[in-house]
Amino acid sequence: MILSSYPTLDLHGFDREYAMYRVDEFINDSLKQKKYTIVVIHGMGEGILRNSLYNYLKKSKKVLDYHTDPVNTGSTIIRLIKK
């Protein structure tokens, strides 16, 4: 899987609230463009953004599944539900 070919959102420098706002926009825009596999870069640090992202994704009805990229653990691959 070549991640650079998928729409990507980089959350570096964002606080949790703004990051989740951007993730929500990114998911909605991706669905409008019929892009069902996306990548969010959250970094590896203390896991604050990753944990916030996973809590958001777990509750979202637009998300089919998600997992940490095995090559770069600072990013998450998300598959969206096709409508």
ZADRENMI-345178 format. One record per residue (C-alpha): residue in one letter; chain; x, y, z. Coordinates in Angstrom, 3 decimals, padded with zeros to 6 digits. Layout:
BEGIN
+--------+------+----------+----------+----------+
! drenmi ! nuro !       xx !       yy !       zz !
+--------+------+----------+----------+----------+
!      A !    A !        X !        Y !        Z !
...
+--------+------+----------+----------+----------+
END
This chain:
BEGIN
+--------+------+----------+----------+----------+
! drenmi ! nuro !       xx !       yy !       zz !
+--------+------+----------+----------+----------+
!      M !    A !  000.000 !  000.000 !  000.000 !
!      I !    A !  001.515 !  003.328 ! -001.058 !
!      L !    A !  000.173 !  005.831 !  001.466 !
!      S !    A !  001.243 !  008.889 ! -000.507 !
!      S !    A ! -001.476 !  008.104 ! -003.046 !
!      Y !    A ! -004.222 !  008.628 ! -000.434 !
!      P !    A ! -005.604 !  011.929 !  000.849 !
!      T !    A ! -003.600 !  012.885 !  003.943 !
!      L !    A ! -004.168 !  015.229 !  006.863 !
!      D !    A ! -001.229 !  016.249 !  009.068 !
!      L !    A ! -002.232 !  017.168 !  012.633 !
!      H !    A !  001.205 !  018.358 !  013.791 !
!      G !    A !  000.934 !  021.633 !  015.693 !
!      F !    A ! -002.812 !  021.384 !  016.372 !
!      D !    A ! -004.400 !  021.143 !  019.820 !
!      R !    A ! -006.851 !  018.289 !  020.432 !
!      E !    A ! -010.034 !  020.271 !  019.819 !
!      Y !    A ! -008.889 !  021.874 !  016.592 !
!      A !    A ! -007.376 !  018.610 !  015.400 !
!      M !    A ! -010.699 !  016.759 !  015.798 !
!      Y !    A ! -012.507 !  019.615 !  014.042 !
!      R !    A ! -010.083 !  019.237 !  011.113 !
!      V !    A ! -010.466 !  015.432 !  011.124 !
!      D !    A ! -014.242 !  015.797 !  010.912 !
!      E !    A ! -013.925 !  018.219 !  007.973 !
!      F !    A ! -011.365 !  015.942 !  006.307 !
!      I !    A ! -013.637 !  012.905 !  006.569 !
!      N !    A ! -016.635 !  014.823 !  005.219 !
!      D !    A ! -014.612 !  016.253 !  002.321 !
!      S !    A ! -013.147 !  012.817 !  001.526 !
!      L !    A ! -016.605 !  011.258 !  001.408 !
!      K !    A ! -017.849 !  014.014 ! -000.922 !
!      Q !    A ! -014.888 !  013.264 ! -003.216 !
!      K !    A ! -015.542 !  009.506 ! -002.962 !
!      K !    A ! -012.158 !  008.892 ! -001.351 !
!      Y !    A ! -012.736 !  005.998 !  001.032 !
!      T !    A ! -009.200 !  005.369 !  002.258 !
!      I !    A ! -007.478 !  008.274 !  003.968 !
!      V !    A ! -004.432 !  008.849 !  006.165 !
!      V !    A ! -004.104 !  011.018 !  009.262 !
!      I !    A ! -000.634 !  011.880 !  010.545 !
!      H !    A ! -000.708 !  012.441 !  014.290 !
!      G !    A !  002.926 !  011.921 !  015.234 !
!      M !    A !  004.471 !  009.524 !  017.734 !
!      G !    A !  005.077 !  011.786 !  020.781 !
!      E !    A !  003.039 !  011.169 !  023.920 !
!      G !    A !  000.034 !  009.837 !  022.012 !
!      I !    A ! -002.307 !  012.708 !  022.882 !
!      L !    A ! -003.469 !  013.350 !  019.306 !
!      R !    A ! -003.536 !  009.635 !  018.472 !
!      N !    A ! -005.727 !  008.883 !  021.493 !
!      S !    A ! -008.082 !  011.753 !  020.661 !
!      L !    A ! -008.231 !  010.581 !  017.046 !
!      Y !    A ! -008.984 !  006.977 !  018.017 !
!      N !    A ! -011.728 !  008.075 !  020.422 !
!      Y !    A ! -013.263 !  010.143 !  017.622 !
!      L !    A ! -012.988 !  007.329 !  015.055 !
!      K !    A ! -014.417 !  004.744 !  017.442 !
!      K !    A ! -017.632 !  006.790 !  017.755 !
!      S !    A ! -017.938 !  007.851 !  014.118 !
!      K !    A ! -020.615 !  006.190 !  011.989 !
!      K !    A ! -018.689 !  007.206 !  008.874 !
!      V !    A ! -015.673 !  005.019 !  009.669 !
!      L !    A ! -015.499 !  001.372 !  008.600 !
!      D !    A ! -012.179 !  000.641 !  010.306 !
!      Y !    A ! -008.788 !  002.124 !  011.118 !
!      H !    A ! -005.338 !  001.014 !  012.157 !
!      T !    A ! -001.889 !  002.387 !  012.813 !
!      D !    A !  000.341 !  002.284 !  009.775 !
!      P !    A !  002.782 ! -000.577 !  010.473 !
!      V !    A !  005.600 !  001.244 !  008.654 !
!      N !    A !  005.033 !  004.655 !  010.276 !
!      T !    A !  003.390 !  004.417 !  013.696 !
!      G !    A !  002.889 !  008.189 !  013.660 !
!      S !    A !  000.044 !  007.845 !  011.169 !
!      T !    A ! -003.299 !  006.073 !  010.982 !
!      I !    A ! -004.963 !  004.550 !  007.925 !
!      I !    A ! -008.736 !  005.012 !  007.930 !
!      R !    A ! -011.305 !  003.317 !  005.711 !
!      L !    A ! -014.607 !  005.136 !  005.353 !
!      I !    A ! -018.023 !  003.645 !  004.757 !
!      K !    A ! -019.181 !  003.959 !  001.152 !
!      K !    A ! -022.650 !  005.450 !  000.834 !
+--------+------+----------+----------+----------+
END
